[in-house]
Every structure is written in structure tokens, then in C-alpha cells.
């Protein structure tokens, strides 16, 4: 299963602290040699100020060796730096902890700075010291403290570049502390910042503005996986975001492997969307995703994307069954998808049943059970629940003596067919318009440049 693991690919687009959970997951599933994973953890940890953590990893890798003296010096340096940065930021910390100041601050940052300067003698350098202290707390592993300091810095600062860096740092801190509601708000805010930035604010000497924005969105897509697969409404929100023309173009251009997560989110959402409570875009997302899977097949494919292709393009139920067997293992081993294994399998079987029933009027329950990788008894229970929970109840009748399902469908009104075809044409027209409007830019290697100042300098 190591050939199907995307951890190495995804880590290239993460801050080093966000990579630690993925590596810890790899030690649990044991698809790579444990020594190699621990070595990767150690190499990442050496670049942080989490000295004790790095020492523990060194001892696990080298149980017979003495701890290098450099760790002692690094620990002393980290402690002294922390004390110095705290003293530099203390003046701002004392002020922002004052309830009167919180009530006096307004939306206008320039006005706030003048108020703080007139009443508390705070300068821009002192406010920047708060950013430096928050950044150091992040490298220290104090993610909760880092989130607080970076948030307060962002409230006061007028430096756009540092504010953007603080956005990324706070998002990473919220992810690492598991505050998913707050992380979702931060993710949406950061996405608005990236999407709304003018070309002049993105210009660098290294690359064109549009390419910088593309890299920023690519990184945001990868970071958002933590939020979307932990927040209760995350899968639906993922579909709404990733299927928008801007981010769908980003995925197709820079990171086609994200199609695994897009396809999985669609599969996980399909059953609940049919039952109600989800938007039309979610209900019809699989159709759009299948088209993208076909288009990007030359760049990326795996058992999850192949499952949808075999089911909805080839209508090969035996091939879909084989792909689902492998996809179950892929999902189970994936860091982001592992906890959804049972739900994924249940929804995938629903999709097979839905497609199978759509093209047959008389279905042998035993044959359908086999295609779902279920025993005869399990298949019968599955079919009964399927008919009870879906709109098939009015059209399908079960004949237990013959062990078959009889389906009598009402012909689809012609206007409904026109609506479905028009919806597809509108989507393709929108995608073509966005592609034609996009200016040509010089090519670049994917993942080679970090569009943001990541808090810990993971690059």
C-alpha cells in the first residue's frame, strides 16, 4: 500500500509542524519501515525549537549513542530567546490585556495605532515584537499561545505581508490544537485574502503575480484538508470550495492528487444529499468530478478515482467492485480519510446499488449482493434498507420468493432532461470562459516555491 500513500507528496506543501501528524500516522499503519519514518520525524524536528522532542527522536533512532552536546546549547539558546522576545512584547501584552483598550479599539487600524501611541506610547516596532514572539511560540510547540499572539498582532498591525504570514500561522495553530470551528473561520478568511489580493500586492522578483497566487491557493488546498475532514460539515464545504472554477483549476494545474479527496468527499456526501439537507451542487457533484477525473486521468489516478470512472463512465460493475476493494484499503490507510472507512464503504455500495438499479428493471438480490461484496443475508438487509431510505420505495418491490427486485419507473419528463443537459452545458461554458480569460504565464516547477512566509520557515 506504500505506492498509494500520498503523505510524501502532501508534506511538500505543508509547514513542518503540520507534517508531524502525518508522519506519526505512518508509524501506526507501518506501510514504511519504522526507522525511515522516525528519521524523517527527526530531520523535521531539528529545524524547530522543540528541543526535547528532537532529543527523544534521536534516542529512539540511536539508543546506543550519547545525546550530542549541540542539543544542550540549542535548549539554552531557545530559553534565552523566548525570554528576550517575551520582554520585547511585554509592553504590548500588558496593553491588550487591559479591558479598556479592547473596548476602545475600532475597525480602523490606523486610528487604533494612533490611539495606542497617544495613550500607551506603543510603537510599530513593539507591535512587530508581538509577531516575533508569536512566531517563536509556534516553533516552540506552544500552538495555543501562538494563536493568541498572532491574532492580537493581526488586529493591530497594518503590515500586509506580516498579517498574511500571521494568518497562515494562526491557521496552523488552530489545526494543531484541534479547534475546528475556529480553524474553519481562519481558513475562510485566509482564502478571501488570497483571492482578493491585487496583482500589485503579489508581485515579487522571483515569479509573476498570477503564479504566486496559484502557489498560495495550492498550499491552501492542502492545509484545508485538515479542516474539511475534521469539521462536521467539512465534506460538503470541501465540495463547494474545490468545485468552484478557481480552485478546480488550481487542482487540475498544480495538484491533481487532490482528486482523491474530492472524489471521496463526493462519495461520503452522496447518500445524505439524496436524503435531503444538501444543496443541488453537492447532489450533482459526482457528475462534475467524474468529468474532471476523465480529463486528468493522464496526470493522476488511484483506486478511488478509478471506482467512480468504472461505475459512471464504463458502467463496468465488476471492475468497480475490484476498485472498491482496493479503495477501501487506500481510504483506511490515508491520514485524512481513515476514520471514514466504514462510511465510505457504505456510501460506495449505495452508489453501486443506485447505478445498478437505474439500468435494470429486474434485479437478482444474490447477484447485487455479490457486486457489493456482501453475503446473501447481508445483501438482503442492505437492499431492504436501501429501498426504505431512498426514493426507490415507490418504484421498487421485493419478491422474496423469487429473491428479486422489480423496478417500475415513471418516465422522466422531457423538461427535466433539458434541465439536466443545460446544467452540464452551463458548467462547461463557465470552465471554458475561466480558462480563456486566464493570461498565459511562464511555466514553473510545482511545489518549488512557497508563496507565503510560513511561520516556522518549513521550506
Residue pairs with C-beta under 8 A, 6 or more apart in sequence:
1 31
1 329
1 330
1 333
2 31
2 32
4 302
4 303
4 329
4 330
4 333
5 26
5 31
5 32
5 333
5 334
6 257
6 260
6 334
7 22
7 23
7 25
7 26
7 335
9 257
10 22
10 222
10 225
10 257
11 19
11 22
11 23
12 447
13 218
13 219
13 221
13 222
13 223
13 255
13 447
14 22
14 222
14 223
14 458
15 168
15 172
15 454
15 455
15 456
15 458
16 44
16 47
16 48
16 456
16 458
17 48
17 138
17 141
17 143
17 172
17 176
17 456
17 458
18 172
18 175
18 176
18 223
18 226
19 44
19 458
20 41
20 44
20 45
21 176
21 335
22 335
23 37
23 40
23 41
23 44
24 41
25 335
25 338
26 32
26 37
27 34
27 37
27 38
29 333
31 333
35 61
38 57
38 60
38 61
39 61
41 57
42 54
42 57
42 58
42 61
45 53
45 54
45 57
46 54
47 456
47 457
47 458
48 54
48 139
48 140
48 141
48 456
49 74
49 78
49 81
49 136
49 139
49 140
49 141
50 139
50 140
50 141
51 71
51 74
51 75
51 78
52 75
53 141
54 71
55 67
55 71
58 65
58 67
58 68
58 71
59 67
78 140
81 136
82 136
82 137
82 140
85 129
85 132
85 133
85 136
86 133
88 126
88 129
88 132
88 133
89 126
89 129
89 130
89 132
89 133
89 149
91 120
91 122
91 126
92 122
92 126
92 127
92 129
92 130
92 152
92 156
93 130
95 101
95 116
95 120
95 122
96 102
96 152
96 156
101 116
101 120
104 115
105 112
105 115
105 155
106 112
109 155
109 156
109 157
109 158
110 158
112 155
112 156
113 122
113 124
113 127
113 156
113 158
116 122
116 156
117 123
127 153
127 156
127 157
128 153
128 157
128 159
128 162
130 149
130 152
130 153
130 156
131 149
131 150
131 153
131 157
131 162
131 165
131 166
133 149
134 145
134 146
134 148
134 149
134 150
134 153
134 166
134 169
135 146
135 150
135 169
135 455
135 456
137 143
137 145
137 146
137 149
138 146
138 150
138 169
138 172
138 173
138 455
138 456
139 455
139 456
143 172
143 173
143 176
143 177
144 173
144 177
146 169
146 170
146 173
146 455
147 170
147 173
147 174
147 177
147 179
147 182
150 166
150 169
150 170
150 173
150 455
151 166
151 170
153 162
153 166
154 163
154 166
154 167
154 170
157 163
157 166
160 201
161 453
162 453
164 190
164 193
164 452
164 453
165 452
165 453
165 454
165 455
167 186
167 189
167 190
167 193
168 190
168 452
168 453
168 454
168 455
169 454
169 455
170 186
171 183
171 186
171 187
171 190
171 223
172 223
172 455
174 180
174 182
174 183
174 186
175 183
175 223
175 226
175 227
178 230
180 227
180 230
180 231
180 234
181 231
183 226
183 227
183 231
184 227
184 231
184 234
184 237
187 220
187 223
187 224
187 227
190 220
191 220
191 241
194 213
194 216
194 217
194 220
195 217
195 246
197 213
199 209
199 210
200 209
202 209
202 210
202 212
202 213
203 209
203 212
204 212
206 449
207 215
207 444
207 449
208 441
208 442
210 438
210 439
210 441
211 441
211 442
211 444
212 451
213 451
214 250
214 253
214 254
215 254
215 449
215 450
215 451
216 451
216 452
217 246
217 247
217 250
217 254
218 250
218 254
218 255
218 446
218 447
218 451
219 450
219 451
219 452
221 242
221 247
221 250
221 251
221 255
221 258
222 255
222 258
224 238
224 241
225 258
225 261
225 336
226 336
227 234
228 234
228 235
228 237
228 238
228 241
228 261
228 265
229 235
229 238
229 261
229 336
229 337
229 340
231 237
235 265
235 268
235 269
236 265
236 269
236 278
236 279
236 282
238 261
238 262
238 265
239 262
239 265
239 266
239 269
239 281
239 282
239 285
240 279
240 281
240 282
241 247
242 248
242 251
242 258
242 262
242 265
243 262
243 281
243 285
243 288
243 289
245 430
245 431
245 434
246 434
248 292
248 431
249 431
249 434
249 435
249 438
251 258
251 259
251 262
251 292
252 292
252 295
252 296
254 446
254 447
255 446
256 296
256 299
256 300
257 300
259 289
259 292
259 293
259 296
259 300
259 305
260 302
260 304
260 305
260 330
260 334
261 336
261 337
262 289
262 292
263 289
263 293
263 304
263 305
263 307
263 308
264 304
264 331
264 337
264 340
264 344
266 282
266 285
266 286
266 289
266 308
267 286
267 304
267 308
267 344
267 347
267 348
267 351
268 340
268 343
268 344
268 347
269 278
269 282
269 285
270 283
270 286
270 347
270 350
270 351
271 346
271 347
271 350
272 278
273 279
273 282
273 283
274 283
274 390
274 391
275 389
275 390
284 423
286 308
286 312
286 351
287 312
287 424
288 427
289 308
290 308
290 309
290 312
290 313
293 301
293 305
293 308
293 309
294 309
294 313
297 305
297 309
301 309
302 327
302 330
303 323
303 324
303 326
303 327
303 330
304 327
304 330
304 331
306 323
306 327
307 320
307 323
307 324
307 327
307 348
310 316
310 317
310 319
310 320
310 323
311 317
311 320
311 351
311 352
311 355
312 355
315 355
315 359
317 352
317 355
317 356
317 371
318 371
320 352
320 371
321 352
321 371
321 372
321 373
324 345
324 348
324 349
324 352
324 373
325 373
327 344
327 348
328 341
328 344
328 345
331 337
331 338
331 340
331 341
331 344
332 338
332 341
337 344
349 372
349 373
349 374
349 382
350 386
352 371
352 372
353 368
353 372
353 382
353 383
353 386
354 390
356 363
356 368
356 371
357 363
357 392
357 396
357 405
357 407
360 407
361 406
361 407
361 408
361 409
362 404
362 405
362 406
362 407
363 404
363 405
363 407
364 403
364 404
365 376
365 379
365 380
365 383
365 398
365 403
365 404
365 405
366 376
366 379
366 403
368 379
368 383
368 405
369 375
369 376
369 378
369 379
369 380
369 382
369 383
370 379
372 379
372 382
374 382
383 398
383 405
384 398
386 392
387 393
387 396
387 398
387 405
392 407
395 407
395 408
395 409
395 410
396 405
396 406
396 407
396 408
397 405
397 406
397 407
397 408
398 404
398 405
398 406
399 405
399 406
450 458
450 459
